[in-house]
């Protein structure tokens, strides 16, 4: 039997909630007792995901690169439930798989806009409101907490990877954003962390060629991609009161590809 976390009465936002990884994370949060608001720019996939996840899930069609839309969405989310306890910045795009001299500036900028700037906008909007909400007394710590933020980065943000300059740079930036916001909110009872998974079996993995897949797989000592459920389990702990002193931490999920 795996670890059990009690997230009853907790309210969460998961960006990129219509994708496979977002759904998996949302399902884990719901199974632990939370209610989850899915944010995604794909309206059709978003509606399908919310329906699949059941009554504990709701949907908000939103482009996280639109600052005004993010502000409106964050305000509506807080008004509808009174608070947000958990934010999962999961939305992301892969971008071109090319050497940097062949890449399109427009595509490079788009990857940074979604993966980094979008995460910044959502964090900015949610953290500002999270800081003002009443702290929750926890059963596992004498220190009250206002919330948890988990950023879904990538092992490429640590190592970089050939043919993925935009994606690697965006995820490295997300790691720096995590560490900076964690320091700013450390005394507010807000825990900010990130994970660095290797490739998972998601729609993004299907965008690459067989040769690229083999290259990525060869870099992972365990010899396999990470499972969505494995990512969700780590996110679950990082979203729980059991994670009360690890703010600013970057947690590896790379099957041994990086051990720092």
Number of C-alpha atoms within 10 A of each C-alpha: 3 5 7 11 17 16 21 13 10 21 24 27 28 24 28 25 30 26 20 17 24 25 23 21 25 32 22 18 30 22 17 17 17 22 25 27 22 26 27 25 18 15 15 11 14 23 17 12 22 22 14 12 17 11 11 18 20 18 21 20 16 19 19 26 21 15 17 13 16 22 17 12 21 22 16 13 19 17 11 10 11 11 21 26 25 29 25 27 27 22 25 23 16 20 21 20 18 14 11 15 8 10 17 13 11 8 14 20 14 18 24 24 20 21 27 25 21 23 26 22 21 24 23 17 19 25 22 12 15 24 17 11 17 12 17 14 13 14 11 12 13 9 14 18 22 22 29 25 27 26 24 26 31 25 22 23 21 19 13 17 15 12 18 20 21 27 27 24 22 27 26 22 19 25 25 15 20 26 17 13 21 21 15 11 18 15 11 17 20 27 30 32 27 27 22 23 25 25 23 20 14 14 11 16 14 11 14 14 11 10 9 14 15 11 11 17 17 13 16 18 12 13 13 17 19 18 17 19 15 15 21 20 18 16 24 23 15 25 27 22 23 16 17 22 15 15 24 22 18 22 20 21 22 24 18 14 20 18 9 8
